[in-house]
Amino acid sequence: MKKSGASQGQPAAELISKRIAELGDWRGETLSRMRKLIKEADPGVVEEWKWMGTPVWSHDGIICTGESYKKVVKLTFAKGATLKDPARLFNSSLEGNVRRAIDIHEGEEVDESAFKALVCQAVALNSSGKSKPSKKAKS
């Protein structure tokens, strides 16, 4: 697995592991579990560390970010509005036209197979090249 988005000389994977350990509670356990599911769904995933300390998982573009707050672990899918979500995992950022998020509260479980299916869909969408080209690509 490739690793990118290093900060201050540390690989992104190490920074993500450090964040999980620093949380030291249900949020770290949840983020660790979701990270494992992302890697199982897409063994070619690239871990990145962006925006002043946000874990990001990418494959031909961003799949999702993993943020931790006081009462929630939030997994935001960059192109979530385009993904089919029959299990209705998305429960946050539903009003937007692009992103969708899954907020996980303490004690909540996420349907693992449905989550992996979302990750696989996001990878397929990124790899299809159907996303809008960046400004750099246009010039």
N, C-alpha and C positions, 0 to 999 in steps of 0.2 A: 504494500500500500504506500502510495506517495504521501508525503507530508509537506505542506507548504504553509505560508502565512506565519513564519517564525517571528518572534518578537524578542529583541535584545539577545539574539543568538540562540534562543531555545526553540526547538521544534514545536509546532503547534500542538502535536499530540501530548507532549510533556506539559504544556501550559494548560491544556484541557484537563489532564489528569490532576494537575496541581489544584485547579479550581474545584474539581470534584472533592478532593481531599480537604480543602479549606472549608467547604460548606459543612462537612462533617455531620450532617443530619439527613432527614428524609429527602431534602432537595438534592444533595450529592448522590444519594442512592438512586433517586429517580433519574437524574441526568446520566448517571453511569449506565443504568438499565436501558435508557433510550439510545444512548451512544452505541451500546452493544447491538441493539436491534437494527440500527442504521447500518452498522458494519456487516451484520448478517445479511441484510437485504441487498447491500451493494458492496461486495468485497473490494471494488475499485474506488471506493469513496476517498476523497482527499479531505483531511482535516485542516482547518485554517483557524487563525486567531485574528479577528478583525475588530474594528471600531472600539478601540480602547478596552479590549478584553471580552469579546463575545465569541464563543465557540461557533464555528460554521462548518457545515459538511457540504462538500461540493462534488459534482461530477458533470463536467461540461457546463458548468454554471452552478449557482447555489441551489442546493436541495432545501436545506433548512438551517436555521440558527437555533441555538439552545441557550436561553437566558434563564437566570434564577432570580427570583424576587422573594420577598419575605414570606408570602403566602402561596406562591405558585411557581412552577417550572413551566416556562413557555417555549414551545417549539413552533417557530414561525416558518412556514413553507413559502418560499419566494414567489412561486407561481401557483399557490394553493387554490385560487379561484378557478383555475383551469382543470384541476384534478377532480375525478369522480370520488365521492366519499360516501358510499352506501352505508357504512357503519356509523356515519355522523360523528367522526372523531373531532372534526373542526368545531370548536365551541367559542372562538374568539376571533376578533378582526373580521367578522362576517360581512360588514358593510362595505369593505373595500372591493375594488375591481381586480386586484392582482393577488395580494397576500391573503393567507388564511393561517390561523394559529390553533394550536391545541394547548389549552391551559390545564395543567395537572396539579391538583391540590393534594395535600397530605392525605394518605390513605387510599387515594384513587388508583385504580389499575387501568391500563390502556390495553385494548384488544391488540395483542401482538401481531397477529396475522394481518389484520386490517391496517395497522401502522406500517408494516413492511410493504404492503401493497401500495400505500401512498408513496413511500420512498421509491419503490420501483417505478411507479408512474411518473414521479418527478424526474427521475434519471432518464426515462424514455423521452419525456418531453424536452429536457435539456439536450439530449443527444440527437433529437430529430431536427434540430436547427430551426424549429418553428418560432422560436422566441424572437422578439424584435432585435435587430442588430444594434449594437452600441453606436454612439456617435463616432467613435474612432473607426469602426468598421465601415461607416458610410463614406468617410473621406478618402 
